[in-house]
Amino acid sequence: MIEPKIDELLATVDSKYTLVILSAKRAREINSYYNQLGEGRGEFVPPLVETGGLKNKPLSIALQEIAEGKIVFERPEGVGIK
């Protein structure tokens, strides 16, 4: 079973597609953060939740951030298929 529960995650976004895009983008940012750590650049935002070591994968961390409300989305007005 995944933690946090899918129902909790879907309550924070408007659709499952938004959840997929939001979590994938954030997981890429977290992965990039860990990859650039040794270079000292500091371009990316570190994880916003306690990770409990290096055991958690970037997608798990991203889903936890979404469940806790630390990552939110904003849908632009007037964009989409008409």
C-alpha positions as CSV (number, residue, x, y, z in Angstrom):
1,M,0.0,0.0,0.0
2,I,1.2,3.5,-0.7
3,E,1.3,6.0,2.0
4,P,-0.3,8.6,2.0
5,K,-3.5,7.1,0.8
6,I,-4.7,8.0,-2.7
7,D,-8.0,9.4,-1.3
8,E,-6.1,11.9,0.8
9,L,-4.0,12.9,-2.2
10,L,-7.0,13.3,-4.5
11,A,-8.7,15.6,-1.9
12,T,-5.9,18.1,-2.3
13,V,-6.1,18.4,-6.1
14,D,-8.9,18.7,-8.7
15,S,-8.2,15.5,-10.6
16,K,-5.9,12.4,-10.8
17,Y,-4.2,13.9,-13.8
18,T,-3.2,17.0,-11.9
19,L,-1.9,14.7,-9.1
20,V,0.3,12.8,-11.6
21,I,1.7,15.9,-13.2
22,L,2.3,17.8,-9.9
23,S,4.0,14.8,-8.3
24,A,6.1,14.0,-11.3
25,K,7.4,17.6,-11.6
26,R,8.2,17.8,-7.9
27,A,9.9,14.4,-7.9
28,R,12.1,15.6,-10.8
29,E,13.0,18.8,-8.7
30,I,13.9,16.7,-5.7
31,N,16.0,14.3,-7.8
32,S,17.8,17.3,-9.3
33,Y,18.4,18.7,-5.8
34,Y,20.1,15.5,-4.6
35,N,22.1,15.3,-7.8
36,Q,23.5,18.9,-7.5
37,L,24.2,18.7,-3.7
38,G,27.9,17.9,-4.2
39,E,28.4,20.8,-6.7
40,G,27.3,23.5,-4.2
41,R,25.0,25.2,-6.6
42,G,21.7,25.3,-4.6
43,E,19.4,25.8,-7.6
44,F,16.7,23.5,-6.4
45,V,14.4,23.5,-3.4
46,P,15.2,20.7,-0.9
47,P,12.5,18.4,0.3
48,L,9.9,20.2,2.4
49,V,9.2,17.2,4.6
50,E,11.4,15.0,6.9
51,T,12.7,12.3,4.6
52,G,13.9,9.8,7.2
53,G,17.2,9.3,5.5
54,L,18.0,8.4,1.9
55,K,15.6,5.5,1.9
56,N,12.7,7.4,0.5
57,K,12.5,7.9,-3.2
58,P,11.8,11.3,-4.8
59,L,8.3,10.4,-5.8
60,S,7.4,9.2,-2.3
61,I,8.7,12.5,-0.9
62,A,6.7,14.5,-3.5
63,L,3.5,12.7,-2.6
64,Q,4.1,13.3,1.1
65,E,4.6,17.0,0.4
66,I,1.3,17.1,-1.6
67,A,-0.6,15.3,1.2
68,E,0.7,17.7,3.8
69,G,-0.3,20.7,1.7
70,K,3.3,22.0,1.2
71,I,3.0,21.8,-2.6
72,V,-0.1,23.3,-4.3
73,F,-1.1,23.9,-7.8
74,E,-2.6,26.8,-9.6
75,R,-4.6,26.3,-12.8
76,P,-4.2,29.3,-15.2
77,E,-7.5,30.8,-16.4
78,G,-8.4,30.6,-20.1
79,V,-6.0,27.8,-21.0
80,G,-7.2,24.6,-22.4
81,I,-9.1,23.0,-25.2
82,K,-12.1,24.8,-26.4
